[in-house]
């Protein structure tokens, strides 16, 4: 069920209609606000809120890009490791089957 919630980002209040948990949206807003604060007081004085948010958006997009590359790399490595493990298991099963045939032969 959609509700109207209010969050503050970079000093501006925003009302939004969402079915997301309000606490979750507030945590996301807090992340953005932390990034804006990390830009420092000089940036806050020299830039408009829109410029600050654009810099934060680019920073968050870069973080997402890095995370996606990391995830892809981990998935590739996992596939390689699991594939190698399956090949070793298959080889061992084949060797065991061959040994069992040798033992069963008179």
N, C-alpha and C positions, 0 to 999 in steps of 0.2 A: 504494500500500500504506500503510495507516494505521500510524503509529508513535506511541508515547507520548513527548511532549516536555514539558519543564518551562520555563516562563518566569516572570519576576518583573514584576509590575505594582504600582506604588504600595507597594512593600515586602512584598507578599504573593506567595508562590510558588503557581503554578498548574500542575497537570499536566493535559495535554489530549491526546486522541487525534486525530491529524490526518494527512491525506495531503499537506498543504501543506509546502513547504520550511521547515525549522526556522529558517534564517537569515532568511527572509522574515517569519515570525511574530515573530521577535526584533526585526526592524526596526519592525514595527507596535507591539510592546510598547514599544520605545524612544520612539516618537512619543507614546504615551500617557504614559510616564514624564516626557518632556520637558514635556508640558502640565501634569502634576501639579506638577513642580518650578517651572514658571513661575508657578504660583499663589502661590508664596512660602512662607516658613517660618511666617508668622502663620496662613495658611490651613491649613497642615499640622498646626499645634498645635490649632487651634480646631475643625477638622472631622474627622469620621470618614473612614476610607478610602472608604467607600461614598459619602459626600457629595462627596468630592474627585473620585471617578470619575464621579459624576453630572454635576458641573460640566464635567469634561473631555468627557463624552459629548455634552452639549449644545453645547459649543464645536465639537466635531468635526462634529456634525449641522449646525450653522450653516455651517461651512466647506463641507460637502457641498452644502448648499442654494445657497450663493453660486456654487460651481463649476458646479452644474447650470444656474443662471440664465445664467451666463457662456457655458456650452456652447450652450445654446439660442439665445442671442443671436448667437453666432458662426455657428451653423448657419443661422439666419434670414438673416443678412447674406450668408453664402456663397451661399445660394439666390438672393438678390436679385442679387448680382454675376454669378453664372453665368447666371441667366436673362437679364439685360441683355446679357451678352456673346453669348449664343445669338441673341437678337433682332437685335443688330447684325450678326452673321454672316449670319443669314437675310436681312436687308435687303440686305446687300452681295451675297450670292449672287443674289437676285432682280434687283437692279440690273444685275449682270454678265450675267445671262441675258437681260434685256431689251436690253441693249447688243449682245449677241451676235446677237440676232434682228434688230436694226436693221442691223447690219453684213452679215448674210447675205441680207437682202432686196435684190432688184435695184432 
